[in-house]
Amino acid sequence: MVSQYVDATRLLEILFAKGSRPSLRRVRDQQMNHMIPFIKIGRRVFFDTVQVKAHRYARAIGRKR
């Protein structure tokens, strides 16, 4: 899988099916509480899709990364 840096809206499109997506606000809350990995370049925030998927998987099986 190739890493790509995307904004929050695109991250939701990649990770979730249309009918089961959480809100953009939920992603921002997780970002603000450092519950998902992100990088900040200037004022813009990006998410590495591979890191977010690995982080979600690790939390699902009970380990933290």
PDBQT receptor file of N, H, CA, C and O in Angstrom, charges set to zero:
ATOM      1  N   MET A   1       0.842  -1.177   0.000  1.00  0.00    +0.000 N 
ATOM      2  CA  MET A   1       0.000   0.000   0.000  1.00  0.00    +0.000 C 
ATOM      3  C   MET A   1       0.893   1.249   0.000  1.00  0.00    +0.000 C 
ATOM      4  O   MET A   1       1.896   1.304   0.711  1.00  0.00    +0.000 OA
ATOM      5  N   VAL A   2       0.528   2.215  -0.778  1.00  0.00    +0.000 N 
ATOM      6  H   VAL A   2      -0.287   2.170  -1.356  1.00  0.00    +0.000 HD
ATOM      7  CA  VAL A   2       1.305   3.436  -0.920  1.00  0.00    +0.000 C 
ATOM      8  C   VAL A   2       0.741   4.509   0.005  1.00  0.00    +0.000 C 
ATOM      9  O   VAL A   2      -0.469   4.724   0.075  1.00  0.00    +0.000 OA
ATOM     10  N   SER A   3       1.652   5.177   0.712  1.00  0.00    +0.000 N 
ATOM     11  H   SER A   3       2.635   5.003   0.655  1.00  0.00    +0.000 HD
ATOM     12  CA  SER A   3       1.229   6.276   1.573  1.00  0.00    +0.000 C 
ATOM     13  C   SER A   3       0.797   7.455   0.725  1.00  0.00    +0.000 C 
ATOM     14  O   SER A   3       1.395   7.755  -0.308  1.00  0.00    +0.000 OA
ATOM     15  N   GLN A   4      -0.241   8.109   1.177  1.00  0.00    +0.000 N 
ATOM     16  H   GLN A   4      -0.727   7.866   2.017  1.00  0.00    +0.000 HD
ATOM     17  CA  GLN A   4      -0.627   9.364   0.552  1.00  0.00    +0.000 C 
ATOM     18  C   GLN A   4      -1.129  10.287   1.646  1.00  0.00    +0.000 C 
ATOM     19  O   GLN A   4      -1.808   9.859   2.580  1.00  0.00    +0.000 OA
ATOM     20  N   TYR A   5      -0.792  11.534   1.519  1.00  0.00    +0.000 N 
ATOM     21  H   TYR A   5      -0.241  11.881   0.760  1.00  0.00    +0.000 HD
ATOM     22  CA  TYR A   5      -1.229  12.527   2.493  1.00  0.00    +0.000 C 
ATOM     23  C   TYR A   5      -2.492  13.189   1.962  1.00  0.00    +0.000 C 
ATOM     24  O   TYR A   5      -2.518  13.726   0.855  1.00  0.00    +0.000 OA
ATOM     25  N   VAL A   6      -3.539  13.136   2.780  1.00  0.00    +0.000 N 
ATOM     26  H   VAL A   6      -3.518  12.699   3.679  1.00  0.00    +0.000 HD
ATOM     27  CA  VAL A   6      -4.836  13.635   2.350  1.00  0.00    +0.000 C 
ATOM     28  C   VAL A   6      -5.435  14.521   3.440  1.00  0.00    +0.000 C 
ATOM     29  O   VAL A   6      -5.005  14.480   4.593  1.00  0.00    +0.000 OA
ATOM     30  N   ASP A   7      -6.429  15.318   3.062  1.00  0.00    +0.000 N 
ATOM     31  H   ASP A   7      -6.778  15.351   2.126  1.00  0.00    +0.000 HD
ATOM     32  CA  ASP A   7      -7.128  16.117   4.065  1.00  0.00    +0.000 C 
ATOM     33  C   ASP A   7      -8.193  15.245   4.733  1.00  0.00    +0.000 C 
ATOM     34  O   ASP A   7      -8.392  14.094   4.344  1.00  0.00    +0.000 OA
ATOM     35  N   ALA A   8      -8.870  15.792   5.728  1.00  0.00    +0.000 N 
ATOM     36  H   ALA A   8      -8.709  16.727   6.044  1.00  0.00    +0.000 HD
ATOM     37  CA  ALA A   8      -9.826  15.022   6.523  1.00  0.00    +0.000 C 
ATOM     38  C   ALA A   8     -10.996  14.509   5.686  1.00  0.00    +0.000 C 
ATOM     39  O   ALA A   8     -11.442  13.377   5.877  1.00  0.00    +0.000 OA
ATOM     40  N   THR A   9     -11.487  15.313   4.780  1.00  0.00    +0.000 N 
ATOM     41  H   THR A   9     -11.124  16.232   4.626  1.00  0.00    +0.000 HD
ATOM     42  CA  THR A   9     -12.613  14.890   3.949  1.00  0.00    +0.000 C 
ATOM     43  C   THR A   9     -12.239  13.693   3.090  1.00  0.00    +0.000 C 
ATOM     44  O   THR A   9     -13.001  12.731   2.995  1.00  0.00    +0.000 OA
ATOM     45  N   ARG A  10     -11.087  13.749   2.475  1.00  0.00    +0.000 N 
ATOM     46  H   ARG A  10     -10.469  14.531   2.552  1.00  0.00    +0.000 HD
ATOM     47  CA  ARG A  10     -10.630  12.636   1.624  1.00  0.00    +0.000 C 
ATOM     48  C   ARG A  10     -10.329  11.402   2.475  1.00  0.00    +0.000 C 
ATOM     49  O   ARG A  10     -10.569  10.277   2.035  1.00  0.00    +0.000 OA
ATOM     50  N   LEU A  11      -9.808  11.598   3.684  1.00  0.00    +0.000 N 
ATOM     51  H   LEU A  11      -9.613  12.511   4.041  1.00  0.00    +0.000 HD
ATOM     52  CA  LEU A  11      -9.540  10.479   4.581  1.00  0.00    +0.000 C 
ATOM     53  C   LEU A  11     -10.824   9.704   4.862  1.00  0.00    +0.000 C 
ATOM     54  O   LEU A  11     -10.823   8.473   4.838  1.00  0.00    +0.000 OA
ATOM     55  N   LEU A  12     -11.899  10.402   5.124  1.00  0.00    +0.000 N 
ATOM     56  H   LEU A  12     -11.900  11.401   5.144  1.00  0.00    +0.000 HD
ATOM     57  CA  LEU A  12     -13.183   9.748   5.373  1.00  0.00    +0.000 C 
ATOM     58  C   LEU A  12     -13.649   8.965   4.151  1.00  0.00    +0.000 C 
ATOM     59  O   LEU A  12     -14.183   7.864   4.280  1.00  0.00    +0.000 OA
ATOM     60  N   GLU A  13     -13.445   9.533   2.966  1.00  0.00    +0.000 N 
ATOM     61  H   GLU A  13     -13.011  10.428   2.860  1.00  0.00    +0.000 HD
ATOM     62  CA  GLU A  13     -13.839   8.848   1.737  1.00  0.00    +0.000 C 
ATOM     63  C   GLU A  13     -13.053   7.559   1.531  1.00  0.00    +0.000 C 
ATOM     64  O   GLU A  13     -13.594   6.568   1.040  1.00  0.00    +0.000 OA
ATOM     65  N   ILE A  14     -11.782   7.573   1.906  1.00  0.00    +0.000 N 
ATOM     66  H   ILE A  14     -11.343   8.377   2.305  1.00  0.00    +0.000 HD
ATOM     67  CA  ILE A  14     -10.926   6.410   1.722  1.00  0.00    +0.000 C 
ATOM     68  C   ILE A  14     -11.228   5.325   2.752  1.00  0.00    +0.000 C 
ATOM     69  O   ILE A  14     -11.264   4.144   2.408  1.00  0.00    +0.000 OA
ATOM     70  N   LEU A  15     -11.442   5.706   3.996  1.00  0.00    +0.000 N 
ATOM     71  H   LEU A  15     -11.412   6.666   4.275  1.00  0.00    +0.000 HD
ATOM     72  CA  LEU A  15     -11.586   4.733   5.069  1.00  0.00    +0.000 C 
ATOM     73  C   LEU A  15     -12.981   4.140   5.234  1.00  0.00    +0.000 C 
ATOM     74  O   LEU A  15     -13.119   3.010   5.702  1.00  0.00    +0.000 OA
ATOM     75  N   PHE A  16     -14.005   4.880   4.860  1.00  0.00    +0.000 N 
ATOM     76  H   PHE A  16     -13.893   5.798   4.480  1.00  0.00    +0.000 HD
ATOM     77  CA  PHE A  16     -15.368   4.447   5.161  1.00  0.00    +0.000 C 
ATOM     78  C   PHE A  16     -16.251   4.436   3.914  1.00  0.00    +0.000 C 
ATOM     79  O   PHE A  16     -16.086   5.246   3.002  1.00  0.00    +0.000 OA
ATOM     80  N   ALA A  17     -17.184   3.500   3.907  1.00  0.00    +0.000 N 
ATOM     81  H   ALA A  17     -17.318   2.843   4.649  1.00  0.00    +0.000 HD
ATOM     82  CA  ALA A  17     -18.209   3.480   2.860  1.00  0.00    +0.000 C 
ATOM     83  C   ALA A  17     -19.128   4.678   3.072  1.00  0.00    +0.000 C 
ATOM     84  O   ALA A  17     -19.245   5.186   4.188  1.00  0.00    +0.000 OA
ATOM     85  N   LYS A  18     -19.770   5.122   2.019  1.00  0.00    +0.000 N 
ATOM     86  H   LYS A  18     -19.675   4.710   1.113  1.00  0.00    +0.000 HD
ATOM     87  CA  LYS A  18     -20.577   6.338   2.075  1.00  0.00    +0.000 C 
ATOM     88  C   LYS A  18     -21.637   6.314   3.171  1.00  0.00    +0.000 C 
ATOM     89  O   LYS A  18     -21.831   7.323   3.850  1.00  0.00    +0.000 OA
ATOM     90  N   GLY A  19     -22.317   5.211   3.359  1.00  0.00    +0.000 N 
ATOM     91  H   GLY A  19     -22.160   4.392   2.807  1.00  0.00    +0.000 HD
ATOM     92  CA  GLY A  19     -23.383   5.139   4.345  1.00  0.00    +0.000 C 
ATOM     93  C   GLY A  19     -22.926   4.997   5.781  1.00  0.00    +0.000 C 
ATOM     94  O   GLY A  19     -23.732   5.139   6.700  1.00  0.00    +0.000 OA
ATOM     95  N   SER A  20     -21.639   4.718   5.995  1.00  0.00    +0.000 N 
ATOM     96  H   SER A  20     -20.984   4.603   5.249  1.00  0.00    +0.000 HD
ATOM     97  CA  SER A  20     -21.167   4.485   7.363  1.00  0.00    +0.000 C 
ATOM     98  C   SER A  20     -20.086   5.465   7.819  1.00  0.00    +0.000 C 
ATOM     99  O   SER A  20     -19.417   5.219   8.823  1.00  0.00    +0.000 OA
ATOM    100  N   ARG A  21     -19.911   6.551   7.106  1.00  0.00    +0.000 N 
ATOM    101  H   ARG A  21     -20.454   6.750   6.291  1.00  0.00    +0.000 HD
ATOM    102  CA  ARG A  21     -18.871   7.530   7.468  1.00  0.00    +0.000 C 
ATOM    103  C   ARG A  21     -19.249   8.315   8.716  1.00  0.00    +0.000 C 
ATOM    104  O   ARG A  21     -20.389   8.757   8.861  1.00  0.00    +0.000 OA
ATOM    105  N   PRO A  22     -18.278   8.486   9.621  1.00  0.00    +0.000 N 
ATOM    106  CA  PRO A  22     -18.513   9.411  10.725  1.00  0.00    +0.000 C 
ATOM    107  C   PRO A  22     -18.456  10.845  10.190  1.00  0.00    +0.000 C 
ATOM    108  O   PRO A  22     -18.099  11.074   9.035  1.00  0.00    +0.000 OA
ATOM    109  N   SER A  23     -18.800  11.772  11.017  1.00  0.00    +0.000 N 
ATOM    110  H   SER A  23     -19.091  11.586  11.956  1.00  0.00    +0.000 HD
ATOM    111  CA  SER A  23     -18.796  13.168  10.585  1.00  0.00    +0.000 C 
ATOM    112  C   SER A  23     -17.377  13.717  10.519  1.00  0.00    +0.000 C 
ATOM    113  O   SER A  23     -16.452  13.176  11.124  1.00  0.00    +0.000 OA
ATOM    114  N   LEU A  24     -17.233  14.783   9.783  1.00  0.00    +0.000 N 
ATOM    115  H   LEU A  24     -17.985  15.223   9.291  1.00  0.00    +0.000 HD
ATOM    116  CA  LEU A  24     -15.949  15.483   9.717  1.00  0.00    +0.000 C 
ATOM    117  C   LEU A  24     -15.578  15.998  11.104  1.00  0.00    +0.000 C 
ATOM    118  O   LEU A  24     -14.401  16.022  11.466  1.00  0.00    +0.000 OA
ATOM    119  N   ARG A  25     -16.566  16.402  11.866  1.00  0.00    +0.000 N 
ATOM    120  H   ARG A  25     -17.521  16.382  11.572  1.00  0.00    +0.000 HD
ATOM    121  CA  ARG A  25     -16.339  16.886  13.232  1.00  0.00    +0.000 C 
ATOM    122  C   ARG A  25     -15.686  15.802  14.093  1.00  0.00    +0.000 C 
ATOM    123  O   ARG A  25     -14.830  16.101  14.925  1.00  0.00    +0.000 OA
ATOM    124  N   ARG A  26     -16.089  14.546  13.893  1.00  0.00    +0.000 N 
ATOM    125  H   ARG A  26     -16.785  14.303  13.217  1.00  0.00    +0.000 HD
ATOM    126  CA  ARG A  26     -15.516  13.429  14.646  1.00  0.00    +0.000 C 
ATOM    127  C   ARG A  26     -14.028  13.284  14.337  1.00  0.00    +0.000 C 
ATOM    128  O   ARG A  26     -13.227  13.052  15.242  1.00  0.00    +0.000 OA
ATOM    129  N   VAL A  27     -13.660  13.418  13.080  1.00  0.00    +0.000 N 
ATOM    130  H   VAL A  27     -14.311  13.606  12.345  1.00  0.00    +0.000 HD
ATOM    131  CA  VAL A  27     -12.245  13.340  12.696  1.00  0.00    +0.000 C 
ATOM    132  C   VAL A  27     -11.471  14.489  13.333  1.00  0.00    +0.000 C 
ATOM    133  O   VAL A  27     -10.373  14.288  13.852  1.00  0.00    +0.000 OA
ATOM    134  N   ARG A  28     -12.032  15.675  13.295  1.00  0.00    +0.000 N 
ATOM    135  H   ARG A  28     -12.924  15.839  12.873  1.00  0.00    +0.000 HD
ATOM    136  CA  ARG A  28     -11.362  16.835  13.901  1.00  0.00    +0.000 C 
ATOM    137  C   ARG A  28     -11.213  16.670  15.412  1.00  0.00    +0.000 C 
ATOM    138  O   ARG A  28     -10.185  17.049  15.975  1.00  0.00    +0.000 OA
ATOM    139  N   ASP A  29     -12.218  16.112  16.069  1.00  0.00    +0.000 N 
ATOM    140  H   ASP A  29     -13.052  15.804  15.613  1.00  0.00    +0.000 HD
ATOM    141  CA  ASP A  29     -12.119  15.853  17.515  1.00  0.00    +0.000 C 
ATOM    142  C   ASP A  29     -11.007  14.848  17.806  1.00  0.00    +0.000 C 
ATOM    143  O   ASP A  29     -10.238  15.028  18.750  1.00  0.00    +0.000 OA
ATOM    144  N   GLN A  30     -10.921  13.794  17.000  1.00  0.00    +0.000 N 
ATOM    145  H   GLN A  30     -11.546  13.648  16.233  1.00  0.00    +0.000 HD
ATOM    146  CA  GLN A  30      -9.860  12.811  17.181  1.00  0.00    +0.000 C 
ATOM    147  C   GLN A  30      -8.485  13.429  16.926  1.00  0.00    +0.000 C 
ATOM    148  O   GLN A  30      -7.515  13.100  17.608  1.00  0.00    +0.000 OA
ATOM    149  N   GLN A  31      -8.410  14.308  15.958  1.00  0.00    +0.000 N 
ATOM    150  H   GLN A  31      -9.199  14.575  15.404  1.00  0.00    +0.000 HD
ATOM    151  CA  GLN A  31      -7.159  15.004  15.665  1.00  0.00    +0.000 C 
ATOM    152  C   GLN A  31      -6.755  15.884  16.845  1.00  0.00    +0.000 C 
ATOM    153  O   GLN A  31      -5.609  15.844  17.294  1.00  0.00    +0.000 OA
ATOM    154  N   MET A  32      -7.695  16.673  17.339  1.00  0.00    +0.000 N 
ATOM    155  H   MET A  32      -8.626  16.706  16.974  1.00  0.00    +0.000 HD
ATOM    156  CA  MET A  32      -7.392  17.601  18.442  1.00  0.00    +0.000 C 
ATOM    157  C   MET A  32      -6.967  16.866  19.717  1.00  0.00    +0.000 C 
ATOM    158  O   MET A  32      -6.179  17.387  20.506  1.00  0.00    +0.000 OA
ATOM    159  N   ASN A  33      -7.492  15.654  19.913  1.00  0.00    +0.000 N 
ATOM    160  H   ASN A  33      -8.133  15.230  19.273  1.00  0.00    +0.000 HD
ATOM    161  CA  ASN A  33      -7.159  14.852  21.092  1.00  0.00    +0.000 C 
ATOM    162  C   ASN A  33      -6.009  13.879  20.823  1.00  0.00    +0.000 C 
ATOM    163  O   ASN A  33      -5.712  13.017  21.649  1.00  0.00    +0.000 OA
ATOM    164  N   HIS A  34      -5.365  14.025  19.660  1.00  0.00    +0.000 N 
ATOM    165  H   HIS A  34      -5.606  14.725  18.989  1.00  0.00    +0.000 HD
ATOM    166  CA  HIS A  34      -4.228  13.186  19.250  1.00  0.00    +0.000 C 
ATOM    167  C   HIS A  34      -4.574  11.703  19.310  1.00  0.00    +0.000 C 
ATOM    168  O   HIS A  34      -3.762  10.887  19.746  1.00  0.00    +0.000 OA
ATOM    169  N   MET A  35      -5.782  11.358  18.872  1.00  0.00    +0.000 N 
ATOM    170  H   MET A  35      -6.442  12.021  18.518  1.00  0.00    +0.000 HD
ATOM    171  CA  MET A  35      -6.220   9.965  18.838  1.00  0.00    +0.000 C 
ATOM    172  C   MET A  35      -5.921   9.302  17.501  1.00  0.00    +0.000 C 
ATOM    173  O   MET A  35      -5.965   8.076  17.398  1.00  0.00    +0.000 OA
ATOM    174  N   ILE A  36      -5.618  10.094  16.478  1.00  0.00    +0.000 N 
ATOM    175  H   ILE A  36      -5.582  11.090  16.562  1.00  0.00    +0.000 HD
ATOM    176  CA  ILE A  36      -5.190   9.575  15.183  1.00  0.00    +0.000 C 
ATOM    177  C   ILE A  36      -3.964  10.360  14.740  1.00  0.00    +0.000 C 
ATOM    178  O   ILE A  36      -3.853  11.550  15.035  1.00  0.00    +0.000 OA
ATOM    179  N   PRO A  37      -3.038   9.706  14.030  1.00  0.00    +0.000 N 
ATOM    180  CA  PRO A  37      -1.826  10.406  13.589  1.00  0.00    +0.000 C 
ATOM    181  C   PRO A  37      -2.118  11.403  12.468  1.00  0.00    +0.000 C 
ATOM    182  O   PRO A  37      -2.929  11.145  11.579  1.00  0.00    +0.000 OA
ATOM    183  N   PHE A  38      -1.438  12.541  12.533  1.00  0.00    +0.000 N 
ATOM    184  H   PHE A  38      -0.779  12.751  13.256  1.00  0.00    +0.000 HD
ATOM    185  CA  PHE A  38      -1.577  13.571  11.505  1.00  0.00    +0.000 C 
ATOM    186  C   PHE A  38      -0.293  14.377  11.448  1.00  0.00    +0.000 C 
ATOM    187  O   PHE A  38       0.521  14.329  12.370  1.00  0.00    +0.000 OA
ATOM    188  N   ILE A  39      -0.115  15.115  10.369  1.00  0.00    +0.000 N 
ATOM    189  H   ILE A  39      -0.777  15.154   9.620  1.00  0.00    +0.000 HD
ATOM    190  CA  ILE A  39       1.003  16.039  10.272  1.00  0.00    +0.000 C 
ATOM    191  C   ILE A  39       0.437  17.412   9.920  1.00  0.00    +0.000 C 
ATOM    192  O   ILE A  39      -0.594  17.536   9.260  1.00  0.00    +0.000 OA
ATOM    193  N   LYS A  40       1.134  18.410  10.374  1.00  0.00    +0.000 N 
ATOM    194  H   LYS A  40       1.972  18.308  10.910  1.00  0.00    +0.000 HD
ATOM    195  CA  LYS A  40       0.700  19.775  10.124  1.00  0.00    +0.000 C 
ATOM    196  C   LYS A  40       1.797  20.475   9.326  1.00  0.00    +0.000 C 
ATOM    197  O   LYS A  40       2.963  20.475   9.721  1.00  0.00    +0.000 OA
ATOM    198  N   ILE A  41       1.415  21.059   8.219  1.00  0.00    +0.000 N 
ATOM    199  H   ILE A  41       0.468  21.058   7.898  1.00  0.00    +0.000 HD
ATOM    200  CA  ILE A  41       2.340  21.828   7.390  1.00  0.00    +0.000 C 
ATOM    201  C   ILE A  41       1.762  23.228   7.310  1.00  0.00    +0.000 C 
ATOM    202  O   ILE A  41       0.767  23.466   6.625  1.00  0.00    +0.000 OA
ATOM    203  N   GLY A  42       2.389  24.138   8.006  1.00  0.00    +0.000 N 
ATOM    204  H   GLY A  42       3.197  23.945   8.562  1.00  0.00    +0.000 HD
ATOM    205  CA  GLY A  42       1.821  25.482   8.113  1.00  0.00    +0.000 C 
ATOM    206  C   GLY A  42       0.513  25.402   8.868  1.00  0.00    +0.000 C 
ATOM    207  O   GLY A  42       0.470  24.883   9.984  1.00  0.00    +0.000 OA
ATOM    208  N   ARG A  43      -0.542  25.903   8.281  1.00  0.00    +0.000 N 
ATOM    209  H   ARG A  43      -0.507  26.324   7.375  1.00  0.00    +0.000 HD
ATOM    210  CA  ARG A  43      -1.870  25.826   8.899  1.00  0.00    +0.000 C 
ATOM    211  C   ARG A  43      -2.672  24.623   8.432  1.00  0.00    +0.000 C 
ATOM    212  O   ARG A  43      -3.749  24.344   8.960  1.00  0.00    +0.000 OA
ATOM    213  N   ARG A  44      -2.153  23.919   7.454  1.00  0.00    +0.000 N 
ATOM    214  H   ARG A  44      -1.278  24.146   7.026  1.00  0.00    +0.000 HD
ATOM    215  CA  ARG A  44      -2.900  22.795   6.876  1.00  0.00    +0.000 C 
ATOM    216  C   ARG A  44      -2.576  21.497   7.609  1.00  0.00    +0.000 C 
ATOM    217  O   ARG A  44      -1.444  21.282   8.041  1.00  0.00    +0.000 OA
ATOM    218  N   VAL A  45      -3.573  20.646   7.743  1.00  0.00    +0.000 N 
ATOM    219  H   VAL A  45      -4.493  20.821   7.392  1.00  0.00    +0.000 HD
ATOM    220  CA  VAL A  45      -3.431  19.359   8.420  1.00  0.00    +0.000 C 
ATOM    221  C   VAL A  45      -3.641  18.251   7.397  1.00  0.00    +0.000 C 
ATOM    222  O   VAL A  45      -4.587  18.285   6.609  1.00  0.00    +0.000 OA
ATOM    223  N   PHE A  46      -2.742  17.265   7.422  1.00  0.00    +0.000 N 
ATOM    224  H   PHE A  46      -1.974  17.238   8.062  1.00  0.00    +0.000 HD
ATOM    225  CA  PHE A  46      -2.822  16.133   6.520  1.00  0.00    +0.000 C 
ATOM    226  C   PHE A  46      -2.744  14.837   7.315  1.00  0.00    +0.000 C 
ATOM    227  O   PHE A  46      -2.186  14.787   8.411  1.00  0.00    +0.000 OA
ATOM    228  N   PHE A  47      -3.314  13.798   6.736  1.00  0.00    +0.000 N 
ATOM    229  H   PHE A  47      -3.767  13.838   5.845  1.00  0.00    +0.000 HD
ATOM    230  CA  PHE A  47      -3.308  12.481   7.341  1.00  0.00    +0.000 C 
ATOM    231  C   PHE A  47      -2.660  11.511   6.373  1.00  0.00    +0.000 C 
ATOM    232  O   PHE A  47      -2.978  11.507   5.184  1.00  0.00    +0.000 OA
ATOM    233  N   ASP A  48      -1.748  10.682   6.884  1.00  0.00    +0.000 N 
ATOM    234  H   ASP A  48      -1.490  10.686   7.850  1.00  0.00    +0.000 HD
ATOM    235  CA  ASP A  48      -1.128   9.632   6.089  1.00  0.00    +0.000 C 
ATOM    236  C   ASP A  48      -2.065   8.424   6.164  1.00  0.00    +0.000 C 
ATOM    237  O   ASP A  48      -2.271   7.867   7.242  1.00  0.00    +0.000 OA
ATOM    238  N   THR A  49      -2.620   8.027   5.047  1.00  0.00    +0.000 N 
ATOM    239  H   THR A  49      -2.453   8.481   4.172  1.00  0.00    +0.000 HD
ATOM    240  CA  THR A  49      -3.634   6.974   5.040  1.00  0.00    +0.000 C 
ATOM    241  C   THR A  49      -3.102   5.660   5.609  1.00  0.00    +0.000 C 
ATOM    242  O   THR A  49      -3.832   4.961   6.312  1.00  0.00    +0.000 OA
ATOM    243  N   VAL A  50      -1.858   5.311   5.324  1.00  0.00    +0.000 N 
ATOM    244  H   VAL A  50      -1.265   5.879   4.754  1.00  0.00    +0.000 HD
ATOM    245  CA  VAL A  50      -1.285   4.067   5.820  1.00  0.00    +0.000 C 
ATOM    246  C   VAL A  50      -1.128   4.126   7.338  1.00  0.00    +0.000 C 
ATOM    247  O   VAL A  50      -1.452   3.158   8.025  1.00  0.00    +0.000 OA
ATOM    248  N   GLN A  51      -0.639   5.236   7.868  1.00  0.00    +0.000 N 
ATOM    249  H   GLN A  51      -0.375   6.022   7.310  1.00  0.00    +0.000 HD
ATOM    250  CA  GLN A  51      -0.469   5.373   9.313  1.00  0.00    +0.000 C 
ATOM    251  C   GLN A  51      -1.805   5.338  10.039  1.00  0.00    +0.000 C 
ATOM    252  O   GLN A  51      -1.923   4.708  11.090  1.00  0.00    +0.000 OA
ATOM    253  N   VAL A  52      -2.807   6.005   9.490  1.00  0.00    +0.000 N 
ATOM    254  H   VAL A  52      -2.711   6.516   8.636  1.00  0.00    +0.000 HD
ATOM    255  CA  VAL A  52      -4.126   6.022  10.129  1.00  0.00    +0.000 C 
ATOM    256  C   VAL A  52      -4.733   4.626  10.131  1.00  0.00    +0.000 C 
ATOM    257  O   VAL A  52      -5.303   4.203  11.137  1.00  0.00    +0.000 OA
ATOM    258  N   LYS A  53      -4.618   3.899   9.012  1.00  0.00    +0.000 N 
ATOM    259  H   LYS A  53      -4.154   4.242   8.195  1.00  0.00    +0.000 HD
ATOM    260  CA  LYS A  53      -5.149   2.537   8.957  1.00  0.00    +0.000 C 
ATOM    261  C   LYS A  53      -4.433   1.633   9.954  1.00  0.00    +0.000 C 
ATOM    262  O   LYS A  53      -5.085   0.850  10.645  1.00  0.00    +0.000 OA
ATOM    263  N   ALA A  54      -3.113   1.723  10.043  1.00  0.00    +0.000 N 
ATOM    264  H   ALA A  54      -2.584   2.359   9.482  1.00  0.00    +0.000 HD
ATOM    265  CA  ALA A  54      -2.343   0.908  10.985  1.00  0.00    +0.000 C 
ATOM    266  C   ALA A  54      -2.713   1.254  12.423  1.00  0.00    +0.000 C 
ATOM    267  O   ALA A  54      -2.835   0.367  13.268  1.00  0.00    +0.000 OA
ATOM    268  N   HIS A  55      -2.887   2.522  12.695  1.00  0.00    +0.000 N 
ATOM    269  H   HIS A  55      -2.788   3.243  12.008  1.00  0.00    +0.000 HD
ATOM    270  CA  HIS A  55      -3.257   2.975  14.039  1.00  0.00    +0.000 C 
ATOM    271  C   HIS A  55      -4.643   2.443  14.414  1.00  0.00    +0.000 C 
ATOM    272  O   HIS A  55      -4.838   1.953  15.526  1.00  0.00    +0.000 OA
ATOM    273  N   ARG A  56      -5.596   2.539  13.498  1.00  0.00    +0.000 N 
ATOM    274  H   ARG A  56      -5.438   2.938  12.595  1.00  0.00    +0.000 HD
ATOM    275  CA  ARG A  56      -6.952   2.038  13.754  1.00  0.00    +0.000 C 
ATOM    276  C   ARG A  56      -6.939   0.535  13.972  1.00  0.00    +0.000 C 
ATOM    277  O   ARG A  56      -7.645   0.033  14.846  1.00  0.00    +0.000 OA
ATOM    278  N   TYR A  57      -6.151  -0.188  13.197  1.00  0.00    +0.000 N 
ATOM    279  H   TYR A  57      -5.577   0.220  12.487  1.00  0.00    +0.000 HD
ATOM    280  CA  TYR A  57      -6.055  -1.637  13.352  1.00  0.00    +0.000 C 
ATOM    281  C   TYR A  57      -5.470  -1.992  14.715  1.00  0.00    +0.000 C 
ATOM    282  O   TYR A  57      -5.991  -2.864  15.411  1.00  0.00    +0.000 OA
ATOM    283  N   ALA A  58      -4.394  -1.319  15.093  1.00  0.00    +0.000 N 
ATOM    284  H   ALA A  58      -3.971  -0.611  14.528  1.00  0.00    +0.000 HD
ATOM    285  CA  ALA A  58      -3.758  -1.582  16.381  1.00  0.00    +0.000 C 
ATOM    286  C   ALA A  58      -4.714  -1.317  17.545  1.00  0.00    +0.000 C 
ATOM    287  O   ALA A  58      -4.738  -2.079  18.512  1.00  0.00    +0.000 OA
ATOM    288  N   ARG A  59      -5.490  -0.256  17.460  1.00  0.00    +0.000 N 
ATOM    289  H   ARG A  59      -5.470   0.363  16.674  1.00  0.00    +0.000 HD
ATOM    290  CA  ARG A  59      -6.460   0.044  18.525  1.00  0.00    +0.000 C 
ATOM    291  C   ARG A  59      -7.590  -0.989  18.539  1.00  0.00    +0.000 C 
ATOM    292  O   ARG A  59      -8.119  -1.323  19.599  1.00  0.00    +0.000 OA
ATOM    293  N   ALA A  60      -7.951  -1.488  17.370  1.00  0.00    +0.000 N 
ATOM    294  H   ALA A  60      -7.521  -1.217  16.508  1.00  0.00    +0.000 HD
ATOM    295  CA  ALA A  60      -9.037  -2.474  17.294  1.00  0.00    +0.000 C 
ATOM    296  C   ALA A  60      -8.654  -3.799  17.953  1.00  0.00    +0.000 C 
ATOM    297  O   ALA A  60      -9.505  -4.489  18.512  1.00  0.00    +0.000 OA
ATOM    298  N   ILE A  61      -7.364  -4.149  17.883  1.00  0.00    +0.000 N 
ATOM    299  H   ILE A  61      -6.672  -3.588  17.429  1.00  0.00    +0.000 HD
ATOM    300  CA  ILE A  61      -6.945  -5.406  18.497  1.00  0.00    +0.000 C 
ATOM    301  C   ILE A  61      -6.385  -5.187  19.895  1.00  0.00    +0.000 C 
ATOM    302  O   ILE A  61      -5.890  -6.129  20.515  1.00  0.00    +0.000 OA
ATOM    303  N   GLY A  62      -6.455  -3.970  20.398  1.00  0.00    +0.000 N 
ATOM    304  H   GLY A  62      -6.858  -3.205  19.895  1.00  0.00    +0.000 HD
ATOM    305  CA  GLY A  62      -6.110  -3.704  21.787  1.00  0.00    +0.000 C 
ATOM    306  C   GLY A  62      -4.704  -3.244  22.078  1.00  0.00    +0.000 C 
ATOM    307  O   GLY A  62      -4.299  -3.193  23.239  1.00  0.00    +0.000 OA
ATOM    308  N   ARG A  63      -3.948  -2.904  21.044  1.00  0.00    +0.000 N 
ATOM    309  H   ARG A  63      -4.278  -2.945  20.101  1.00  0.00    +0.000 HD
ATOM    310  CA  ARG A  63      -2.598  -2.391  21.262  1.00  0.00    +0.000 C 
ATOM    311  C   ARG A  63      -2.553  -0.941  20.836  1.00  0.00    +0.000 C 
ATOM    312  O   ARG A  63      -3.282  -0.526  19.935  1.00  0.00    +0.000 OA
ATOM    313  N   LYS A  64      -1.697  -0.173  21.485  1.00  0.00    +0.000 N 
ATOM    314  H   LYS A  64      -1.105  -0.511  22.216  1.00  0.00    +0.000 HD
ATOM    315  CA  LYS A  64      -1.508   1.226  21.067  1.00  0.00    +0.000 C 
ATOM    316  C   LYS A  64      -0.182   1.348  20.355  1.00  0.00    +0.000 C 
ATOM    317  O   LYS A  64       0.799   0.688  20.697  1.00  0.00    +0.000 OA
ATOM    318  N   ARG A  65      -0.177   2.226  19.339  1.00  0.00    +0.000 N 
ATOM    319  H   ARG A  65      -0.974   2.762  19.061  1.00  0.00    +0.000 HD
ATOM    320  CA  ARG A  65       1.064   2.509  18.612  1.00  0.00    +0.000 C 
ATOM    321  C   ARG A  65       1.486   3.910  18.891  1.00  0.00    +0.000 C 
ATOM    322  O   ARG A  65       2.510   4.360  18.377  1.00  0.00    +0.000 OA
TER     323      ARG A  65
